[in-house]
Amino acid sequence: MRVSNPTPGMGTIANPDVSLELSPMDAKSSAAPAERRGNTGNIIQFGTNAPSTRQMLPGNASNASLTRDGLISKLVQLLKNLEQPTTPSTQAPSGQLRPDCPDMSRTRPPVEQPTQVRETGTVGTVSGTETSDTSTTPKAADADFLDNSKYSAPEELKKYDALVAHLPPAEREQAAKELNRPIAAAKMAADGKEGSAQAKDFIKANPALEKALDTSKHGGKCDGTISKNDYKSFIKNMENAAKAASKDVEAYQKENPGADPQSLAMVRSAAMLRANEPLAKAGNPDKEKSVGKYITDDALKGLQTGNPGLSPKLAQTAQTFSQPGFLHMLDQGGFEGEGLALHNADKKISTKNIDDWIKKQAPKNGGEFASMMSDAATRNAVANVDISKLNEDVFNHPDNYTGEQKAAVMVKLQETLEQVQGGSKLRKVDKTSEALQQKIAQLQTDESVKTYLDKAVPAQEGTLIASDPSLKKAVNERHADLVSGKALEQDMQAARDQAAKDNKGKKPEDCKPVDYSQAIGHMTAELQLQGDLKGKDNVPTTSQVLDRRPDLKQEIDRSYQENFVQGKAAESALKQDQKSDPKDVLSQVDAKKLAYEDAIPQSATTAAQSGYAEATMKALTTTAKGASVIKDLKDAGTLPKDADEKKMTGQQLYSQLRDNVEKQTSASDLGKGGKTLLAGSGAVSVASLLSVSERLNNGDTAGAAKAIYDGAKGSAELGKLGYNAVAQSLGKDASAGLGRMAGAVAGRVVGMVAGEAAGLAAASAIGAAAGPIGWAIDAVLAIGFGIKAIIDAVNKHKKQETFDHNVDPTLEQFGIPKAH
């Protein structure tokens, strides 16, 4: 997400119930009246309402000896000639077949690459009903012969049930028929009976369909003719794709019964693309002689216009996922960890990408949806910025570059960081990762980057949401649930249900307290998205929503006292997580505490802060992991070696820790006006004190000073490396929130981080990586596994080469040390 510096102020909310107005639609997208189109437009009619062919043919074409099929063929040829009067014909002589693919550009001008990401005017809403630019939508009669045929009978349409279930009941059948038209046309054309010629003309009028059929049985190769095997293969592939898409949606809903309508709309949109994959990958409008295995960005652009008989919902879906941010999301769908390290985004989408994204990475709640939208919008905002000629001078002389350029470099480095961390088992990446994070942190705090993204990201969020009417409708309707507190109430209930499930059968002392930090974080993220779309003055803060819901506010305050003032969150976390470093565990608890305090700032009193610090210190004595921290502090001289922590109160332990850390800072000249930087800074968190002590013991004076500063402001570990450090400590990849920076208000940023589940929306849920497995280990394994270790070593070497190929160019370009 972008850099921002909002404050959760309590100002007057203007027009809180104003409807969501996204970026304006292009007026040119409105359709011309039907009577103005007549028979001279680019629409070919199929069915009983079509005008008489005799009226449209030259005199010699109306000879009674012509057959019906012959008349239709003449008509189609005539209209083709009318469409391109100045273009030399590429039609082969009569009776001959063209050896190449159909010219898919014949029904419209070629698709041009836009110079900038901008809003399109092809989609709008009328009373919540989806509409599409009528220049790409056939009149109702055009495909009546397909929609009313036996090939569109109710049993044939069941495979689309999950994709149309969200529509009003009266619209579902027709929407399913429109989705089924490619299959119905193929079946009717293949049977050679009544309507076969009409179905073939329908296929010709929809170039993507014609190309998909022509290449279906030849491994993507085009031979200029559609055989029975082509028809059979295409029908089978389309039916299987539709079933797989419906299965994806059904599995998602079963796994996430409480998913918000926005997230579900996004999943359905991706499933729509999955259901049409055999057709969608043939959407490229040029004269390619083959169709590849993947849906490309060019294919998505080609599907948006020029195929008048296909479902408008397919055109809308193509428009949605042709946006750079959403394209990247599905392009990297399913990749994480090492898989992400070995795969560069290539603007190609496979069926597995879509299936895995829906299963593993699609948003499951409003907060994750908002995070996904912001990430996609950030990529949109820099998609057309050329950084190929930039280098490390961006960091040495940042004032010489625009905020847009630096934002683009930042996003590229964040993507590279994901891959570097994912390759930690292939190379020693620590130095490379640290250098990347330092460069990213510099750009995160650059004022021109913040200014650019603060303007660009909201605009791109509007563009992305406007590309899908169902999505726009869901986001519009979500506003009321947010400002009323209904959405937060539902998330809080889900948190209680989860705690009850986790605590079932446990002793009272082992039960986890209810944690509302995710619910609060989701709320904060969603309200920011709504504020981006409506204007921040028209949307309340989380704190303001709670002021209207005293029942929710009281429950959150009760939970805050239990979790933090009484120390149950720290104690429970240290007991539950025996694998992680205790300092990291406490940093997670700090982040959750800040989420609460952003929502109920009046509860963060001095007494509450002191109580939390003392309770956290005492919690370290309750587990073996915590005891090891106490031992380390004694060995370092930060706590007296003879201190008996079992007999000391939390207040005594905290006071001794703080006093000794203050002495360390004084000895390291970290002072001002005769006082240490810690003096008078309130109750600094235990996690921050531990960080300061550790850094001083390691000789990192500058890092200790930064930790003190941020710890005193209540941002705990956030100050170590900005957002990335907190993100990693929460089990998220360091770049999931693109552009969400350390420059923002700590409580708001950490609250949003704490509210996001691992692997939420970005394509790379990178966990903490183990150290690289060296050749020595391979040699040891060879004793037990023989040839397997040799094979593994060879495979690892190949992976290393792929990893190097993926990340080295960016590292070299910006002067960052390589991981080898």
N, C-alpha and C positions, 0 to 999 in steps of 0.2 A: 504494500500500500504506500501511498505517497507520504512525503514529508508534510507535516502540518503542525500547527502550534495553537490548537483551539483550547480555550479554557471553559470548564463546565460552569459558566456563569448562570446567573439566576434572572436574566433580563426578561422583559415581557415577550410573550410568544404571540407573534402576529398570525392571525388566520390559521390556527392549528389544524383546522379540518379541511384546508384547501386541498383540492384533488391534485394528484401528481401530474405535473406537466413536464414531459420530457422534451428533448430538443424538437423544434418544429419540423413538420413533414414538408417536403418539397411540394409546392402547389401543383407542379407539373404531373405529380403522380395520380391526380384525379382523372378518372376515365372520361373520355368524350361520350356524349349521349349516344345511345344506340342508333338513333335515327340518322346521326351524322356519319356513322361508319358505313352503313349500306353494305354493298358487296365489293367495295373497292379496297377494303383494308386487308390486313395480313391474316385475317381469320378464315380458316377453311371450315365450313360447316359440314357436319356429318349427321344424317338423320332425316326424318320426315319433314322437318321444318326448313330444310335447306332450300334456297331458291332454285328454280328450274334451271337445269344445265343448258337447256335449249336457248334460254335467254342470254346466257353468258358466253356462248361459243360463236365463232365465226360462221358465216353462212354455210360453208361446206361441211362444217362439223355437225350440223343438225340433221344430216342425212339419216333417214329412218333405218338404214341398214346397219347403223352402228349399234353395238350391243350396249347394255347398261354399264357393264364394267368398262367398256371402251370409252363411253361418254365421261365417266368419272376420271379415267386416266387422262383424257384430253383436257378436262377441267383443271386437274392438278397441274398439268404442264403449262396451261395458259396462265394460271396464277403465279407459277414460278417465274415465267417470263415477265409478267407485270411487276413482280417484286424487284427484279434486277434488270431494268431495261438497258443499262449501259455496261453491264458486265458480260464479257464473252462467255458463251455457254460452255460448260464443262460436261454437258450431257453426252454420253456415248451414242453412236449411231443406233438407230432402232434395231432391237434384237440383240444388242451387245451389252455386256455388263462392264461397268467401270471396275478396274482392278483395285481401286483404293477405297478408303472409308468414305462415307457420305460427307459432303461438305456441310458441316453443321453451322457455318456462318451465313448460309443463304437466306435465313429468315430475319437477320438483324445485322447491324454493323458489328465489326469485331469488338470484343471486350478489350478495353484499354486498361493498363495498370494505372491506378490513381496515383497522383503525386503526393497526396496526403490522405490520412485517414479522415474521412468525413462522413457525415450522416447521409443516408440514402433516403429516397422518398418513395420506396416501393411498398411500405407497409403502414397501415393505419388501423384505427379501431373505430367502430361505429356501435355505440351502446354495448361495448364489451365483446362484440362479435368480430372474429378475425376476417380481415379483408386483404386483398392483394391488388396491386396495380392491374387494371383490367386489360392493359396491353399485353400481359402475359397470361391472362386467364380466359379460357374459352367460354363462349356463351353456353347456357345450360343445354341447348339442343345439340351442341357439338359432339358430345360423347353419350347422348341418351341411348344410342344403340348398344353401347357397352354397358352402361349403368343398369339398363333394363334387361340385359341378356341373362341367360342361364349361368353365365360365368361370373355374374355378380349376385347370385342368389345368397340368402342369409348365411347358409353354411359355408359359403366361400369367403365371407367377410369376417368370420369369427376370429381369424388370425390377427385382426387389427383391433380387437376389443380393448386391449390395454392402452393403445395409442390414442383412442378417441373417447375414453371413458370420462375425461374431464369436461367434454363438451355438453351443452344442453341436450337432453334426450332426443329432441326433434332433429338435431343436426348430426347425430352420430352416424346414422346409416349412410347419408350422402357423403360424409367425410370418408368413411370406409370405402365406399364405391370409388371415390376419386383416387384413393391410394391403390385400389385394386386394378385400375385401368390398364397399367402395363401388362399385368398378367392376363386380364380378360382379352386385351387386344391380341396378345401372342397366341392364346388358345383359339380365339376365333379365326385368326389368320391361318393357323396351322391346320385347322380341320377341313379347310377347302370347301366348306358348305356355304349356305346363305350368310351373307355378311362378311365373307372372307376378304373380298376385294375392298370393302369399306374399311375393314380393320387394317388392311395393308396400307391404305391411304392415310389412316390415322397415324400409323407408325411412321410413315414418311414425313408427316407434318410435325413430328416431334423428334428432331435429330438425335437427341441423346438416347431415346428409346431405340431408334433405328441402329445406331452405332453399337449399343449394348447387345442387341440381338445379333447383329452381324458378327460380333467378336466372341459370342458366348461360348462356342464349342471349339474355338481354335486357339486357346491359350492367350486370348487377347489380340490375336492377329486378324486383320480385316481382309476379306477376299471379295467384297463387293456384292455378295449375295447372301440371303438368309435361308438356310436349309432347315429341314425338319429337325435335324439334330440341334441346330441353333435354337429353334423355338423350344424344344424339349429341355435343353440345358438351362436356358434363361428362366423358364417357368419354374423349374425345380429350384434353381438358385434363389429366385425371388421369394418363393414360398418358404424356403428354409430361413432366409434372412428375416422375413416378417415374423416367423415363429420365434427366432432367436431374440429379436427385439422385444417382443411381448414378454418373453421369459425374463429378460433383463429387468423390465419395469416391474413385473410381478415379484421377482426376487427382492428388488430394492424396497418395494412397499412392505413386504413381509418382514424384512430385516429392520426397516425403519418406519414403523407404523405411525410415529409422531412427526414425520418429516413435514416441514412447512410447505405451503403451496408453491413458493418461489423455487425451492430446491427441486420439488417434484416436477415443476414445469421445465426446469433445465434438463432433468433426466429424460423426460419424454421427448424433448427436442433432440437430444443425442440419440435416443432410441429410434426416432423417426429417420435419422440418417442411417442408422444401422439397418433398418427395415428395407431401405432402398439402396443398399450398398452396390449390388450388381448393376443397377442403373446409374447411380451417382458417379461411379468411377469412370463412366463413359461420357461425362458431361463436358469435357474439354472441347471447345468449339472449333479448334483448328483441324487440319487435315491429317492428323497423325494416323499412321497405318496400324497402330496397335493401341490396346488399352492395357495399362499396367495392373498390378495387383492391388494398388492403393487408391484411395480417394485423394486427389491432389487439390491444391488451392485453385488451380486453373479450372478444374472440373467443377468445383463449387461455384466459381464465378459464372461458368457457362450455364449452369442449371437455373440461374435466377431469371433468365429471359429466354425467349425463342422456343419454348416447348409448351405451346398453349394448351395441350390436352392433359398435361400432367397435373397432379394435385398442387394447388396453391400452397399447401402446407409444406410440400417438399421444397418449393422455391424459397419459402420463408426460412426453412431450416438451413438451406444452402447459404442464404444470406447471413444467417446468424454465425455459422461456423467458418465462413470465409473471412470474418473479422480476425485480425492478427492475434488478438489475445485469446479468443476461443479456439482458433486453429492450433495455436501452440499447446493449449491445454489438452486437446485430444491427440495431437501429434505425440506428446509425451505421456499419454494415458497409460497407466499401469507400470511405468518405469519408476524405480526407486533404488536407492543404494547403488550397488555395483552396476545394475542394469542401466541406471541413468548415466553413470560415468561412461558407459560404452556406447551410448546412443546420443547423437546430436540431432536436434530438431531439424527436420528436412521437408516440412510442409506436406507430409504424406500421412494419411490416416488409415490404419488397418481395422478390420473387424475386431481383432483382439484389443487394439487400443481403446475402442469404444466400450467393449464388454468390460474390460478391466477398469476403465475410468468409472463406469456406473457402479461396479461392484466395490471398488476400493477407495475411490477418490472423490466421488460426487459429494456435494454438500448434503448434510443431513439435517441441518437446522438453519435458522435465519442468520446466525452469526457466521457460520461457515459460508453461507451463500454470499453475504456481504463481503467477506474476505476474498472469495473467488472473484466477485465482480470487480473489486478494486485491483486485484492482481492482473486480471485480463485488461482492464482499462489502462493500467500503467504500461502494459506492453503495447496496447494500441497507441498510446501517446508518444511512443518513441519508435514505432514500427518503421517509419519512413525516414529516419535520421541516419545518414551515411556516416559511420564512424570508422570506415576502413582506412582512412588516411590520418586518423588521430593516433597519438602515442602517449608516452608518459609525461609529455609536456603539459597534458591536461592537469596533472597533479602539481607540477612545478610552477606553472603559470596559469592558474585556473581563471583569472580575470580575462584571459584572452579568448575564452570560449563561452558560448551561450549556455543558459540553464538547460535548454533542450538537448544540446550535445552532451553535456555532463550527465544529464539524467539517463540518456541512452547508454553511455559508458557504464554508469552505475548498474543498470539492469543487466547489461552483458556480464559484468563482473559477478553479480549475484548468481546468474545462471551458471557461470563457470565455477563459482564456489560450490554450488550444489554437486557438480560433477566431480570436483576435486575431493570433496568429503566422501562422496560415494565410492571413490577409488582408493580409499584408505587401506584396503587389503592388497592392493596392487603395488602401491608406491608409498614412500614415506612422505606424507603430505603436510605434516605439521607446520613447517616453515612457509610453505606455499599458502596454506589456509590462513595463517596469521597475517601474511603480507596482503592477501586479498581482502581480509576483513579490515585491515588498516586503511586500504585505499577506498573501500566501500564506505567506511566510517567518515572519511574526509568528504566524500561526495554527499553523504547523508546530511551533513551539517552545513552544506553550502547553501547560502541564502538564495542564490539564483535558481538552484535546483528545486528548492522548496517552493519558490514563487511560481516556477513553471508548472510543476506537478499539481500545485493547489488549484490551478486554473484548468489544466489539461485533463486531469483524471475525472473530475465531475462531468465534464463535457463528454468524455468517452464512455463513462458509465451510462449516460443517457442514450448515446448512440447504440451501445450494445443491447440495452434493454428494449429500445424501440425496434430492434431488428426482429423481435418475436412478439406478436400481439398477446399470446398467452402469458408470456413472461411479464410483459408490461402490465397486464391486467392483475396478475398476482402481486406484483410490487405495489401497484396502486392500492389494492385492497388490504395489503399488509399494514399500511400506515395507521389505519384505525385501531388495529390490534396492538400496535406499539404504543401509541400515545395514551391508550386507555389502560395499559398495564396488563392486558389479557395475555399477550405473548410472553411477558416476563413471568406471569403467574403460572403459565403452562410449563415453562422451562424450570421453574422452581419446584413444581410438583414432580417433574421428571427427575430432578436431583434427589428429592426425598425417596422416590421409588427406587432409584439406583442405590442409595445408601441402605435401604431396607433389604434389597437383594444381596448386597455385598456383606451385610452384617448377619444374615440369616444363619442361625446355629452357633454364633460366636458368643463368647463371654462378654459381659458388659464392658470390662476393661479393655477388651480387644476390638471393640466396635469403632468404626470410623464415624466422625461427626458428619452431619450433612454439610455439603460444600456448595455454596451458591455462586462461586466465582465464575464458573462457566456461564451460568445463566445471566449474570451481570455483564460479562464480557460479550456475550452474544447480543444483548440489548444495546450495549454501547456501539458495537460495530454496525448494527442495523440502523440505529438512529443517525450515525454518521453518513451511511449510504442515503438515507432519506433526506438528510440535510444537503447532501451533494446535489440531489435531484430537485429538491424544492426550494433550496436556499436555507442556510443554517438558522436564520431568524424565524423560520416557519416550523421548525421542528424542536421539541424540547430535549433537554439532556436527560440522562437516566435519573439523576437526582431530582429533577423537576417532575418526572413521571411518578417517582416514589412519593413526592410531596402530595400528589393527588390520590395516592393509594396508601394510606396510613397502615392498613393491615399488612401489606407486603413489606413496608418499611420497618415495621416493628419486628417482623420475623427475620429480616435480614440483620437487624441490629442484634437480636438475640443470638443469631448464629455467629456474628462477629465477636461478641463477648465470649462465647463458648470456644470458638476456634482459636482466637488469637490472644485475647486478654487472659484467658484461663490456660492457654497453651496447648489445647487438645489437638490442634492441627499439626503442630510441630511434633508432638509426641506420637501421634498416630502415623505421620509420614515416616518418621525414623523407624518405627516398628514395622511398617508395611514394606518399606523399600530397603532391603538389606544389601543390595548390590551396588547402589550408587554411592558416590562420595557424599558424606553427611552435609558438607558445605553446599553441594548442589541441591540436596533435598531441602535445606533451609532456604535456599534462594527461591525455590519453587513456592514455598510457603509464603515468603515475602511478597512474591508476585501476586499470589491470591489475595493476600491482605490488602494490597494496593488497589485491587479491583473493587473490593468492598468499600474502601475509603473514597474511591471516586464516586460511588453511588450514595454513600451516607457520610459525607465529610465531617459532619458535626460529631460523629462518634469517635473520630481520631483525636481524642484529647491527649494531653501530656500524660495523664495517669494511665490511659489505655496503652500508649506507646511504651511506657516504663513496664507495665504489667506484661506486655508481649515480650519485651526483651528479657525480662527475668524468667518468665515461664519457658521461653525457648532455651535459655541457658540450662535450666534445670532439666529440660527434656533430654539434653545431651547425656545425662547420667543414667537414663533409663534403658539404653541399648548398648550392645557391644560396639557398634559402629560409633555411637556418640562418645563412648568411653575412650575410643582411640583418638578422637579429636582432643579430649581433655588431656590425654597423655602427651600428644604432640605439643600442646600449649605449654605443658610443664617442661618438656624437654627443651623447648625454645626459650624458656624463661618468661613466657607471657603470663603464666600462672605459677604461683609458688610450688616448688617441688613437693613440699610437705602438706599441701592443701588436701583436706579430706572432703572431696566433693559430695560424698554420700551424706555427710553431716551438715553441709553448708546449704543455705537457702539459695533459691534462684537469684535473689537480690544480691546476696554476698558474692556469688560466683560472677554475676554480671559486673558488679562494681570493681572486682579485682581485675577482670578481663579488660574493662574499659580503662582503668587507671594505668595498667601496664602498657596497653597499646598507646595511651597518651605519652607515656615516658619514651616509648620507642619512636614516636613521631617527633618528639622534642629532640631526641638524640640524633635524629636524621635531618634536623633543621627544617622540619615541616611545621613551621610556626609563623606567626604574624603578630607583631607588636608585643612580643614576649609571651604570647599564648600559643598553645598548639592549635592546629586547625580543628581539633575535636572539641576544644573548650567551648562550652555554651551552645553546642549544636543539638542539644536535646538527646533523646534516646535513640542512638544509632543502632540499627539492627545488628543482631549477633552475626549474621552472614557477612555484613560489611566489615565488622571488626575482625572477623576471621580472615577475610580477604586482605585487609590492611596489614595484619600481622604477617600473613604468609608472604605478601609482596615485599615487606621490609626485610624479612628474614632471607629472601632471595635477592636482595639488593635492588629491587625495582622501586626506587623512591618515587618516580613520576607516576607509576601505576598506583602506588599507595595513596598519593595525594589525590588522584582522580577518584579513587574508591571512597576516600574520606568525604570529598565534596559531594559526590552523588549519594553516598550513604546518609549524610546529614540532611539531604533534601528528601530523603525517604524513598529513593529509587533503588536502593540496595544494589544488587549485582548488575542492574541495567547499565550502570556507568562503566563497567569494565570494557565492554565492546559494543555498547549500544544495544539495539534490538537483538542482534544476532546471538549475543551471549544468553539472554533470557530465553530466546527461542530454542536454542540448543538444550538448555537445562530443562525445558519442558518437553523434550523429546521430539521437537519439530525440526524440520530442516531450516537452515539459517536464512533462506531466502523466500520462504513461503509468503511472507508479507512484503512483496516488492515495494520498496520505497517508504515503508513505515519506519521512521527513523528515531534516533536518539534525541533529536531536536524537539520532539513533541513533549507535551506535558507528561511527566513520568507516570502518574496514576492512570491516565487515559491509555497510554501505550501499553503498559504492563497489563492493565485490565483486559485489553483486547487480546493480548498474547495469552493470558491465563484462560481466556474464554474459548480458545481454539483447541480442538482435539488434534492429536498427532496425525499428520498426513491429511489434514482437512481438504483443501481445495487444490493446492499446488500438486504438480505431478511427481513430487519427490519426497516422500516421508522418510528422510534420512535419520536413522537413529545414531546413537553413539557408536562409533566404529572401533573395532578392535585393531590392535597393531597389525602391521603387515606380516604375513606368513613368509618367512625367508626360505632360501634354498636349503639352509641347514635343516629346517623342519621337514622339507621335502625328502631330504636324505634319510632322516630318521623314519619317516613314514615308509620309505622304500623297504625297510627291513621287514615291516609287517605286511605291506601291501604290494610289494614287488613292482611290477611294471606300471601300476596305477599311478604311483608318485611321479614317474617319468612323464606319463601322459599329462598328468595334472600340471607338472612344471612347464611342459610345452604349451599347454592351453593358457596357463597363467602368463607366459611370455607373450603370447598372441594378444591376450587381453591388455597387457601392459602397452603393447604397441598401439592398440586401438585407443586406449585411454590417452596416451601421449598425443596421438594424432588429433584427438578431440579438444584437448585443453591447451596444448602447447602454443598454438598460434595466438590465442588471446593473451597468454602469459608473456610471450615474447613481445607482442605489440605494445603492452603497457608496462614493460620492465619489471615483471614480477618473477621471482625465482621459480624455476620448474621443480617438479616433484621427483626428479631423478638426476 
